[in-house]
């Protein structure tokens, strides 16, 4: 498939290849941004909450600008191709979910044909769209680090654990349990 769409090309470059899963996320991300009336997040204006850990989430990241490192990309892996995108500026959120049966293709159809079919299929034939009234998570906070008494590595103080008067990182805390 020729990549004439610059945003799709960006998603493919990030993910590494074009596949039906990436196309699901690409189309879902487009729907969410359109429904919210926003463009890609420059910083932390948008929040994405995804219900899978599959290929589709790479397209959601590239389209929305939400990333794990900024703290505005959250994975709640429920095994569903469902994606919520929220706008922190006005509190609006949209959930876009794959319809059951939307990916029914004829047998032995190759990946490229499936991708083209998804690309050309109207979004309303693929997804349900729902406006949500949810509380969006706060912006990422920068916290001080403390030293783990066992491994000596720095750990964010909000993630540190206290055991017998010693500050431990989670992995050392679990090892000693």
N, C-alpha and C positions, 0 to 999 in steps of 0.2 A: 504494500500500500504506500502510495506517495504521501509524504508528510508536508502538505502545503500549509497546515495550520501551525503557526509558530508556538502556540501554547501547548499543543499536543506534542510537538517536537521536543519542547522543553521537558515534558513529562517522560517521554521516551528516553531522552538523554539521561535523565535522573535515574530512571528505573533500570535501564539497560537494554530493554527490548519492548516491542509492541506486542501486546497480548490482549485477549478478551477481558481479563481482570483489570488491566490498566485502563481499558476503554470504559469499563463500568465506572471506575472512579472518576475518570475525566468527565464523562457525561453527568454524573451525579454532582460533581463539583461545579460544573457550569450551571446546572439547575439551581443549586443552593445560592450561588452568588447572584444569579439573575433574580431569584425570588426575594433576596434581601436587598437588592438594588445597590450592591457594592462591588468594588473591584478587589483585586488581590490586596491582602493586608500588608502594609509597609512595616508594621512592627507587631503590636499585640492587640490590635483593634478587633480582630476576629479570633474565634476559638473553634477548633474542630474536635469533635468527639466521634471517634470511629468505632464500629462494633465488630471489627475484623482485624486480622493482622496480615491480610493477603495483598496481592499486587495493587489492588485498587487504591490503597491508602497513599501510595507514592504520587499518584495523580492528584489526590486531594491536597497533599502537601504543596505540590508545585503550583496548583491553581490558587489556593487560598493564601499561601504564604505562612501557614501555620506550621510550626516545627516543634519537636520535642524539646529542643534546646532552648526555645523561647518560653516553654511551658504552656503554650496555647494549642498543643496537639496531644490529645489524650486517647489512648487505646484502651477500650473496654471490650475485650475480645469475647463476644457472645456468639461468634460464628455466623454473623449476619452481614450481608452487604448493605449496611445502613450507616448513614453519615449525617451527623448533626453539625451545622455550622451556625454559630451565634455571633452577633454583633455587639460588642461591649459598649459601643457608643449609644445605642438605643435599647438594648436588652432583647432585641428580636432574635429568634432562633428558628431554623428550618431543619426538619429531618427528612432526608431523602433516602428511601429504602427500595431495594430491588423487589419487583413483583415476582411472586411465585410463577414459574412457567415462562418468564420473559426471555430466558436463555435457551428455550427449546429450539434446537436446530435440527435439520435433517441429519440422519446418521452419516458418518464419514465425511463431514464437512470440515475442511482444514481450517486452521487457526486464522489465516489471513482473511478468508471469506467471512468467518464469524466476526472478526474485528470490523470489516467493512459494513456488515449488516448492522452491527451495533452502532457504528458511527452514523449511519443514515437513518436509523430507526427513530421515530419521534420519542422524545423523553417520556411522554405520558403513557407510552406503550411499555416502557421499561420500569418506571418508578412510581411509587406513591410519594406524595409530598404533603407534609404536615407542618403547620405552624405550631411551635411549642412555646409554652410559658414555663421556662426553667430558669433557675439561678445559675448564671455562668460563673465559672471559677474565677477567683481574683487573679490579677496579673502576678507573674512570677516574682517572688521576693528574693532578694539577695541576703543571705544569712552568713553570720560568722562561722568559721570552722574551729573545731576543737581537735585535740590530738587523741587518738585512740591509745589507751594505756597498754594494749597488747601488741598491735602491729606498728604503732607510731605514725600511721598515716592520718592526714587531716580528713575530718568528716564534718559535714554540715551539722551544726549544733541541733537542729530540729530532727535530725535523723539518728543522732547518737543515743545510746542506751546506757543506763546506769545499772551496774551489777556489783554488789558488795562494795559500794563506794567508789568504784572505778568507772570512768567514762570509756565506753567501747563502741566501735562501729558495729553496724548490724551483723556483718559476717563474723566478726570475732565473738559477738554476743551469742550468735546461733551456735558457733563451734563449742562454746563453753556450756551450752544448755544441757 
